[in-house]
């Protein structure tokens, strides 16, 4: 029995290493998805200008952006092929694989979308919605990766990264919305509401990022925020006053696009650091666990073994040594679970809210900021917490699906 216990002590640590190695692969996939989202945002922005100008601006750039997306897509596919499709070493593997399937399907829709844009057979708002839906499925994959992590340090980085990527996506949507308004030469009330919701959504996402990010990321983000943004803020004020700046609408829109692109590229610098820290964290945890396994093996080798391995008699010294190893490993696991508990509670709450927002997006045709505002307004009107509204909505989700279908 004692010797069997020792084998399972080692097996526990080896299983932990295997899970961490799978997390490393997931981290690499998240990094590839981050780059794919970035170039998708660029393609969406370029297509937006192309459609707003009725095909007169950025035809060549649009083809270049599409090629960049296809190259990034190949990298994502390579990482997906490297995953363990049995799911034996992953928590929530069914949901994760479902997210990956959604990502792959969404990418398959881009070819037809590009043809429609090329022939001007789709409106700018519809094209933007379709691109945004593709990006949303990719962000959902990153969120699911945070959910499967059983390591507190890795979970924190993934939560920070997801929140920041979500904020960056809202910034990219603000770029597209502003480009459409400046090209048209005016912003109506609906555009004003959309811009306000996008700005508020960014602040909300970056606040969450700040709660989970480490000092290096926070310092870099503060550095990005300190860069002169007077031109960007000037354009924001113009959008809300309906007074367009001097010059042709097309050139003004391109100027806005350039200013906001510089801002988003600065965000990508922070996002890249988050990716580097994620990889560093995964590799560090693997090294630490491998070292712990080696030390355990050395401790076990030093434990005096009974002369007769078939004897049911276990010396007291041996029993105590094994008990110490088992209790030590148990304490380590309990400490990790305690640290994970708060993170999982936060993650569970955010997951319910995200699922409720997805219902509104899918069946009511709302954008992400509009869906969040709708939930928040319902919570305020009913004097309830946001999570309570999300739970109530999900409780009757079958009715949503039936109505939507």
N, C-alpha and C positions, 0 to 999 in steps of 0.2 A: 504493500500500500504506500509506504514512504517513497520507495523508488519510483512508483507510478506518479506520485505527487510531484516529484522533482521533474519528471518528464513534462508534466503539464505546466509547471512554472516556466520552463524554457519555451514550451509551445506557445504560451501566452505572449511572451516577449517577441517570438518569431512572427506571430500573427500580427502584432502591433507594427512590426517593421514592414510586413507585406501591405498592410493598410496604408501606411505612410508612403510607400512607394507608389501605390495607386493614387494617393492624393497628389504626389509629385506629378504624375502623368496628367491628372485633372488640372493641376496648376498650369502645366504647359499648354493644355487645351484652352484654358481661360485666357492665357496670354495671346494665343493665336486668334481667339474670338475677339479679343480687345482690338487687335490690329484690323481684323475684318470689319468690325463695326465702324472703326475710324474711316476706312476707305469707302464703306457704304454711305457714311454720312457725307463724304466728299462727293460721291456720285450723285446722291440725292440733291445736294446743293447745286451742283452743276446742271442737273436735269431741270431743276427748278428755274434757274436763270434761262435755260434754253426754251422752256415752255412759256415763261412769262414774256419772252422776246419774240414769240411765235417762230422759233427756230432760227432767228437771225444772229444769236450770240452763243458762242461756246459749243459749236457742233464738234469740233476736233477734240476739245477738252473732255467732252462727254465720253467719247470713245476711249480716251486714255484712262479716264476714271473707271470705266467698265473693265478694262484690262487689268487694272490694279486690283479690283475686287475679285476677279477670276483667279489671279495669282494668290491672293490671300486665302481664297476659298480652298485652293489646293493644299495649302499648309494646314488648314483646319481639318480637312479630310484625312491627312496623314496622321494627325494626332488622334483623331477618332478611331482610325484603324488600329492604333497602338493600345487602345483600352481593352481591358479584360471583359469580354462580352458575356461571360458567365455571371458576372455580378456578385461572385462569391465573396469578394473582399471589399464590397461597397455597401454602405447603408443607403436605403431608398433607391436601389438600382432601377426598379421599374419606372419610377418617376424620372430619373436621370435619363434613361434610355428613351423615354417618351419625349423628353425635351430635345434630345439629339435628333430624333426622327422629325420633330417639328422644324428644327433648324434646317435640316437637309431638304425638307419639302419646301420651306419658304424660299430657299435659294433657287429651287427649280422654277419658281415663278418669275424670276428676274428676266429671263430671256424674252418672254412675251411682253413684259412691262417695257423693256428697252425698245422693242419694235413699235409699241404704241406711242412711245415718246418720240421716236425717230420720225414717225408719220403724222405726229400731232393729233393722234386719235384719242388722247386722254387729256383731261384737264389737269392743271397744276395741283389743285387740292387733292384730286383723286390719286395722282402719282405720288404725292407726298405721303398720303395715307398708306399706300401700299409699301413704299420704302420703310416707313415708320413701323409697320407691322412686322416686316422682316427683321428689323433691328430689335424690336420688342421680343421676338422669339429668341434672339441671341442673348439678350439681357436676362431672360428667364432661365437660360442654361447656366449663366454665371450665378444666379441666385440659388439654383438647385445645387450647384457645386458647394456653396457655402453651407447648405443644409446637410450634406453627407459627411462633412468634416467632423471627425471625432476628436480633434486636437484643438484646444482653446486658442493657442497662438495663431494657428492657421485659420481658424474660423474668424478671428478678429480681422486679419488681413483681407480675407475674402469679403467680409461684410463692408469693410472700408472701400474695397475696390468696386463692389457692386454699386454702392451708394454714389461713389464718384462717377462711375460710368453712366449711371442713370442721370445724374446732374449734367454731365457733358452732353448726353443725348438731348436733354431739354434745351441746352444752350444751342445745339445744332438746329433744333426745331425753331428756336427764336430767330436764328440766322435766316432760315427759309421763309418764315412768316414775314420778317422785315424786308427781305428781297422782293417778295411778291408785292408788298405795299408800296415800296419805293419805286418799283417798276411801273405800277399802276398810277403813281403820283398822289395817292391818298390812302388813309387808313380809316375804315368804317368802324362802327361801335363793336362789331363782332371781332374785328382784328385787334382792337384795343383790349377787349376782354381776354382774348387768347394770349396776347403778349403779357398781360398782367399775371395770368395763371402760369405761364412759362417761367417768368421771373421768380414768382413765389415758389414754384416747384424746384427751381435750381437752389434757392436758399435752403429749402427743406432738405434736399439731398446732400448738400455740402455740409450742413449742420450734422447730419448723421455720420457722414464721412469723418468729420472732426472728432466725433465721439469714439471712433474705433481705430483711427490712424495713429501710427507711431510718430515720434518727434521729427524724424527726417522728412516724412511726407508733409506734416503740418508746416514745417519750416519752408519747404519748397513751394507749398501752396500759398503761404503768406508772401513769398517772394514773387510769385506770379501775380498775386493781387496788387502788389505794390507797383507793378509796371504801369506806366502812364496810360490810363484808360479814358482820358478826357474826350477823345474823339468818339469812342464807343458810347459814352454817356451822352454826348451831344446828339448822336443819332437816335438814341433812345428817347430823348426829350422831343426831338423833331417828330418822331413817330406818334407821340401822344398829343402833339399840338396841331397835327394835320398840316403844318406849314412845311412844305418840301424845300430843301436847299436849292440854291441857284444851280442851273445846269440841266442837261437832259435827264429824263427819268432813268434811262438805261445806265448812264455813267454814274449816277447817284447810287443806283442799286449795286453796281459793281464795286463802288467805293465801300458801301456798307458791307458787302460780302467779304471784301479784303480785310476790313477791320475786325469783323467777327471771326473770320478764319484764323487770324493771328491769335485771337483770344482762345479759340478752341484748340489750336496747335499747342498753345502754352499749357492747356489742360492735359493734352496728350503726354507732355513731358512728365507731369505728376502721375498720370496713369502708368507710364512706363516704369517709373520708380516703384509704384505699387506692385507691378508685375515682378520686378527684380527682387523686392522684399519677400514676395510670396514664394518665389523659387528658393531664395536664401533660407527662408523659414522652414520649408519642406526638407531641404537637404540637411539643415542643422539638426532638425528633429530626428531624421534618419540616422545621422552620425551618433547623436546622443543615445538613441535606443540601441544601436549596434554595440556601442561601448558598454551600455548597461547589460546587454546580453552576454558579452565576453566576460564581464565581471561576475555575473551570475554563474557562468560555466566554471570559472576559476574557483568560486566559493564552493560549488558542488563537488569539484575534484578534491577539495581539501577536507570535505566531510568524511570521517572514517566510515567505511562500509562494513556491514556485517560479514563475518567469515563465510557464512553459508547463505548464499543469495536466495535459497529456497526456504530458508527458515522463516517461520512466522514471528520469531522473537526479534524485536527492534530495540537496540540499545537506547537508553535514555538520552545520551549525548546526541545520537543521530536524530532522534525524534525532535529534540529541541532545536537543532540546527535547521532541519527542514521547516519546522514551524516558523522560525524567524524569517526564512526566505519567503514563505507563503504570506506571512503577515506584512512584510516589507512591501511586497508587490501589491498586496491588497490596499495598503495605505496610499501608495502611489496612484492606483486606479481611482480610489475614492476622492483623492485631492483633485484629480483631473476632472472627474464627474461633477464635483462641486463647482469648479471653475466654469465648466461647460453649462451648468444649469441656468445661470443668468443669461448667457449668450443664447441658449436654446429658447428661453422664454421670449427674449427679444425677437429672435428669428421667427418663432412660431407666430407671434403677433403680426410681424411684418408680412409673413406669408399669407395669413388670412386676409389682411388688408389688400395685398397684391392680387389675390384670387378674386376678391370682391370687385376691385377695380377692373380686372380682366373681364368680368361679366358685363360691366357697364360699357367697356370698350367694344366687346364682341356683339352685344345684343342691343345696345343703345347708340352705337356709332360715335361714342365720345373719344376724345383724346385722353392721354394719361393725366394731364393736369386737370382737365374737365371732370374726369372720373374721381380724382382725389377731392376736388372741390365739392362734387355732389355728395360724396360720403361725409365730408366735413360739415356741410350745410345740414344734412340730415341729423348728424350727431348734435349739432348746436340746437336745431329746432326741437329735438326730442330730449334734450338735456342728458345725452348719453355719451359714453366714450366711443371713439372711432372704432375700436375693436368690437364693441357690442353691436354696432350697426353692421360691420362686416360679417360677424357671426350670424346675425339675423338674416342677412341677405343670402348667405351661403346655405342657410337652413332651408330656404325655399328655392334653391338654385335649379332644381328639377323643373320648376314652373318656368324659369327663364329659358332653359334649354328647349322646353316644349313650345313655348311662345316663339322663340327665335327660329326653331326648325320648321 
